[in-house]
Amino acid sequence: MARREDLGFRLATGAFALVLILIVCAIGFELTRQSMLSIRKFGLNFWRTETWDPVSGEFGALPFIWGTLYSSILALLIATPIAIGIAVFISELCPAFLRQPLVFLTELLAAIPSIVYGLWGIFVLVPFVRRLEASTPDVLRHTPMFSGPPLGVGMLAAAIILAIMVIPFTSSVAREVLRSVPAAQREGAYALGATRFEAIRAALFYARTGVIGSIMLGFGRALGETMAVTMVIGNNPRVAASLFAPQYTMSAVIANEFTEAADPLYLNALIEIGLVLFIITLIVNALSRLLIWSMARSATRTVPVAAAVETAA
């Protein structure tokens, strides 16, 4: 009887897990089916064409792919050191009376709706970025990354607001990962003569797989963000390296133009952009899982604290 109950429980929970696979497959199938008109007409050129002209019926997703990846990577570069610093301070250095308020504020930032971030970006961040761009030295203005008029709206504003939105997710997960590091790891580092900074490095080394996972979680959050980015990025379908240039993302173009797409080809092209975003998200998550798996596998071949302390020394 107990074996039957155990088998039934295993089958039931397995069915629940299978639902997740079915949902992902159903999403991919429906996006593909609804974008077949665009897929048949443009093929792989849809991924590498810069033209987006609904009037003439020419559609290419390259500006939106570029804008999505560019803004997300920039946000990740800005957010990662800040988020890891917050996690280290709260878990390792923060006084006890201050720890819970900081944890609450971090979680509060994660709960703020995207549209609120967007409104704050329009009224506060965009004027600040405009002044920052206007004060850029002329030497930098002649480089591709800093060329263009100081409009305020553009890639830099989008990257900053994305970074602000990513920080609470990354820092919360990294904090919990650091809290799960056994106390024996820190004690072992101190026993080997490590300073407090070196002991923290040892803890980070031990938890590096989880920390990388938290960073990739933030990256996935940045890839799919819509409203806040739409309100500050400028919404101009172009491929440009300049941080000052207004650009576009995949989620933003869908949100802006979906209700205007009366032509079937136009509608299918927008749905195919959703399919492209879905594929890119799957690829990024697969690569992150591969990275985490390889790091976890290599970690089993080393003694974490000894290696970290030796590196620090």
C-alpha positions as CSV (number, residue, x, y, z in Angstrom):
1,M,0.0,0.0,0.0
2,A,2.8,2.4,0.9
3,R,4.6,1.6,-2.4
4,R,1.4,2.4,-4.3
5,E,1.0,5.8,-2.5
6,D,4.6,6.6,-3.2
7,L,4.2,5.7,-6.9
8,G,1.0,7.8,-7.1
9,F,2.7,10.7,-5.4
10,R,5.7,10.5,-7.8
11,L,3.4,10.3,-10.9
12,A,1.3,13.3,-9.6
13,T,4.3,15.5,-9.0
14,G,5.9,14.4,-12.3
15,A,2.7,15.5,-14.1
16,F,3.0,18.9,-12.5
17,A,6.5,19.2,-13.7
18,L,5.4,18.1,-17.2
19,V,3.0,21.0,-17.2
20,L,5.9,23.4,-17.3
21,I,7.4,21.7,-20.3
22,L,4.0,21.7,-22.1
23,I,3.6,25.4,-21.4
24,V,7.0,26.3,-22.8
25,C,6.3,24.2,-25.9
26,A,2.8,25.7,-26.3
27,I,4.2,29.2,-26.2
28,G,6.9,28.4,-28.8
29,F,4.4,26.6,-31.0
30,E,1.8,29.4,-30.9
31,L,4.3,32.2,-31.5
32,T,5.7,30.2,-34.5
33,R,2.2,29.5,-35.9
34,Q,1.1,33.1,-35.6
35,S,4.2,34.5,-37.3
36,M,4.4,32.1,-40.2
37,L,3.5,34.8,-42.8
38,S,6.5,36.8,-41.7
39,I,8.8,33.7,-41.5
40,R,7.9,32.6,-45.0
41,K,8.5,36.0,-46.5
42,F,11.7,37.1,-44.8
43,G,13.3,33.9,-43.5
44,L,16.6,34.5,-41.6
45,N,16.9,37.9,-43.2
46,F,14.4,39.0,-40.5
47,W,17.2,38.6,-37.9
48,R,19.8,40.6,-39.8
49,T,17.9,43.3,-41.6
50,E,17.8,46.9,-40.2
51,T,14.7,48.2,-42.1
52,W,11.5,48.5,-40.2
53,D,9.0,50.2,-42.6
54,P,5.3,49.1,-42.0
55,V,4.2,51.3,-45.0
56,S,6.3,49.5,-47.6
57,G,5.9,46.1,-45.8
58,E,9.6,45.7,-45.1
59,F,10.5,44.4,-41.6
60,G,13.7,43.5,-39.9
61,A,14.4,42.8,-36.3
62,L,18.1,43.6,-36.0
63,P,17.6,47.1,-34.5
64,F,15.4,45.6,-31.8
65,I,17.7,42.7,-31.1
66,W,20.6,45.1,-30.8
67,G,18.8,47.4,-28.5
68,T,17.6,44.6,-26.3
69,L,21.0,43.0,-25.9
70,Y,22.9,46.3,-25.7
71,S,20.7,47.8,-23.0
72,S,20.6,44.5,-21.0
73,I,24.4,44.0,-21.1
74,L,25.0,47.6,-20.1
75,A,22.6,47.3,-17.2
76,L,24.3,44.1,-16.1
77,L,27.7,45.8,-16.1
78,I,26.3,48.7,-14.0
79,A,24.2,46.6,-11.7
80,T,26.4,43.6,-10.9
81,P,29.1,45.2,-8.7
82,I,26.5,47.3,-6.9
83,A,24.2,44.3,-6.3
84,I,27.1,42.0,-5.1
85,G,28.3,44.8,-2.9
86,I,24.9,45.2,-1.3
87,A,24.6,41.4,-0.8
88,V,28.1,41.2,0.8
89,F,27.4,44.2,3.1
90,I,24.0,42.9,4.3
91,S,25.2,39.3,4.8
92,E,28.7,39.9,6.1
93,L,29.3,43.4,7.4
94,C,26.0,45.1,8.3
95,P,25.2,45.8,11.9
96,A,22.3,43.7,13.2
97,F,19.9,46.7,13.8
98,L,20.3,47.8,10.2
99,R,20.1,44.5,8.5
100,Q,16.3,44.0,8.4
101,P,15.5,47.6,7.2
102,L,18.0,47.2,4.3
103,V,16.5,43.8,3.4
104,F,13.1,45.3,3.5
105,L,14.1,48.2,1.2
106,T,15.8,45.9,-1.2
107,E,12.6,43.8,-1.5
108,L,10.6,46.9,-1.8
109,L,12.6,48.0,-4.9
110,A,11.8,44.7,-6.5
111,A,8.1,45.1,-5.9
112,I,7.8,48.6,-7.4
113,P,5.8,48.4,-10.7
114,S,7.6,49.0,-14.0
115,I,5.4,51.9,-14.9
116,V,6.4,53.7,-11.7
117,Y,10.1,53.3,-12.6
118,G,9.2,54.7,-16.1
119,L,7.6,57.8,-14.7
120,W,10.5,58.4,-12.4
121,G,12.8,57.9,-15.3
122,I,11.0,60.5,-17.4
123,F,10.9,63.2,-14.7
124,V,14.1,62.6,-12.8
125,L,16.5,60.3,-14.7
126,V,16.1,61.8,-18.2
127,P,16.9,65.4,-17.1
128,F,19.9,64.1,-15.1
129,V,21.2,62.1,-18.1
130,R,20.7,65.1,-20.4
131,R,22.9,67.2,-18.1
132,L,25.4,64.4,-17.9
133,E,25.5,64.1,-21.7
134,A,25.8,67.9,-22.1
135,S,28.9,67.9,-19.8
136,T,30.7,65.1,-21.7
137,P,34.1,66.3,-22.8
138,D,34.5,67.1,-26.5
139,V,37.2,64.5,-26.8
140,L,34.7,61.7,-26.0
141,R,32.0,63.2,-28.2
142,H,34.1,62.4,-31.3
143,T,34.0,58.7,-30.4
144,P,31.2,56.4,-31.6
145,M,30.1,55.6,-28.1
146,F,29.5,59.2,-27.0
147,S,28.4,60.8,-30.3
148,G,25.1,62.5,-30.9
149,P,23.0,65.3,-29.3
150,P,22.3,65.2,-25.5
151,L,18.6,64.4,-25.7
152,G,18.4,62.6,-22.3
153,V,16.3,59.8,-23.8
154,G,18.4,57.0,-25.3
155,M,20.4,54.0,-24.5
156,L,22.2,55.4,-21.4
157,A,18.9,56.3,-19.7
158,A,17.5,52.8,-20.5
159,A,20.6,51.0,-19.2
160,I,20.6,53.0,-16.0
161,I,16.9,52.4,-15.3
162,L,17.3,48.7,-16.1
163,A,20.3,48.5,-13.8
164,I,18.2,50.0,-11.0
165,M,15.4,47.4,-11.6
166,V,17.9,44.5,-11.8
167,I,19.8,45.3,-8.6
168,P,17.2,44.1,-6.1
169,F,16.7,40.8,-7.8
170,T,20.5,40.1,-8.1
171,S,21.3,41.3,-4.6
172,S,18.5,39.4,-2.9
173,V,19.5,36.0,-4.5
174,A,23.2,36.7,-3.9
175,R,22.5,37.6,-0.3
176,E,20.6,34.3,0.3
177,V,23.4,32.4,-1.4
178,L,26.0,34.0,0.8
179,R,23.9,33.2,3.9
180,S,23.9,29.6,3.0
181,V,27.7,29.4,3.0
182,P,28.7,27.2,6.0
183,A,30.2,29.0,8.9
184,A,33.0,26.4,8.8
185,Q,34.2,27.9,5.5
186,R,34.8,31.4,7.1
187,E,36.2,29.8,10.2
188,G,38.6,27.8,8.1
189,A,39.7,30.9,6.3
190,Y,40.4,32.7,9.6
191,A,42.3,29.7,10.9
192,L,44.6,29.9,7.9
193,G,45.4,33.5,8.8
194,A,43.0,35.3,6.4
195,T,41.9,38.8,7.0
196,R,38.2,39.6,7.0
197,F,38.3,40.8,3.4
198,E,40.0,37.5,2.4
199,A,37.4,35.5,4.4
200,I,34.6,37.3,2.5
201,R,36.5,36.5,-0.8
202,A,36.6,32.9,0.4
203,A,32.8,32.9,1.0
204,L,32.3,34.4,-2.5
205,F,34.5,31.8,-4.0
206,Y,32.6,29.1,-2.3
207,A,29.2,30.5,-3.4
208,R,30.3,31.6,-6.9
209,T,27.9,29.2,-8.6
210,G,24.9,30.8,-6.9
211,V,26.3,34.3,-7.4
212,I,26.6,33.7,-11.1
213,G,23.0,32.3,-11.1
214,S,21.8,35.5,-9.4
215,I,23.5,37.6,-12.1
216,M,22.0,35.6,-14.9
217,L,18.6,36.0,-13.2
218,G,19.0,39.7,-13.3
219,F,20.1,39.5,-17.0
220,G,16.9,37.6,-17.8
221,R,14.9,40.3,-16.0
222,A,16.5,43.0,-18.0
223,L,15.9,41.2,-21.4
224,G,12.1,41.1,-20.9
225,E,11.5,44.5,-19.3
226,T,9.0,46.6,-21.3
227,M,7.3,49.7,-19.9
228,A,10.2,51.5,-18.1
229,V,12.5,51.0,-21.0
230,T,9.9,52.1,-23.5
231,M,9.4,55.4,-21.7
232,V,13.1,56.4,-21.7
233,I,14.9,54.7,-24.6
234,G,13.6,57.0,-27.4
235,N,12.0,54.3,-29.5
236,N,14.0,54.8,-32.7
237,P,14.7,51.6,-34.8
238,R,18.4,52.0,-35.5
239,V,21.7,50.1,-34.8
240,A,24.1,52.5,-33.1
241,A,26.9,52.2,-30.6
242,S,26.3,55.6,-29.1
243,L,25.0,55.7,-25.5
244,F,23.2,59.0,-26.4
245,A,21.3,57.7,-29.4
246,P,17.6,56.9,-29.1
247,Q,17.1,53.2,-29.8
248,Y,14.5,50.4,-29.5
249,T,14.0,47.0,-27.8
250,M,11.9,44.0,-28.8
251,S,9.5,44.2,-26.0
252,A,9.1,48.0,-26.5
253,V,8.2,47.8,-30.2
254,I,5.6,45.1,-29.5
255,A,4.0,47.2,-26.7
256,N,4.0,50.4,-28.9
257,E,2.9,49.0,-32.2
258,F,0.8,45.9,-31.6
259,T,-2.5,47.8,-31.5
260,E,-1.6,49.7,-34.7
261,A,-0.9,46.5,-36.7
262,A,-3.9,46.3,-39.0
263,D,-2.0,44.6,-41.8
264,P,-1.6,40.8,-41.4
265,L,2.1,40.9,-42.4
266,Y,2.7,43.7,-39.9
267,L,1.0,41.8,-37.1
268,N,3.0,38.6,-38.0
269,A,6.2,40.6,-37.9
270,L,5.5,41.8,-34.4
271,I,4.6,38.3,-33.3
272,E,7.9,37.0,-34.8
273,I,9.8,39.6,-32.8
274,G,8.1,38.0,-29.7
275,L,9.3,34.7,-31.0
276,V,12.9,36.0,-31.4
277,L,12.8,37.4,-27.9
278,F,11.5,34.0,-26.7
279,I,14.4,32.2,-28.5
280,I,17.0,34.6,-27.2
281,T,15.7,34.2,-23.6
282,L,15.9,30.4,-23.9
283,I,19.4,30.6,-25.3
284,V,20.6,32.9,-22.5
285,N,19.1,30.7,-19.9
286,A,20.6,27.6,-21.4
287,L,24.0,29.2,-21.6
288,S,23.7,30.4,-18.0
289,R,22.7,26.9,-16.8
290,L,25.7,25.5,-18.8
291,L,28.0,28.0,-17.1
292,I,26.6,27.2,-13.6
293,W,26.9,23.5,-14.3
294,S,30.5,23.7,-15.4
295,M,31.4,25.9,-12.4
296,A,29.7,23.5,-10.0
297,R,31.5,20.6,-11.6
298,S,34.9,22.3,-11.3
299,A,34.1,23.2,-7.7
300,T,33.9,19.6,-6.7
301,R,37.5,19.1,-7.8
302,T,38.9,21.8,-5.5
303,V,38.9,22.7,-1.8
304,P,37.1,26.0,-1.9
305,V,38.4,27.9,1.1
306,A,42.0,26.7,0.7
307,A,42.0,27.7,-2.9
308,A,40.4,31.1,-2.2
309,V,42.8,32.0,0.6
310,E,45.7,30.9,-1.4
311,T,44.6,33.1,-4.3
312,A,44.0,36.0,-1.9
313,A,47.5,35.6,-0.4
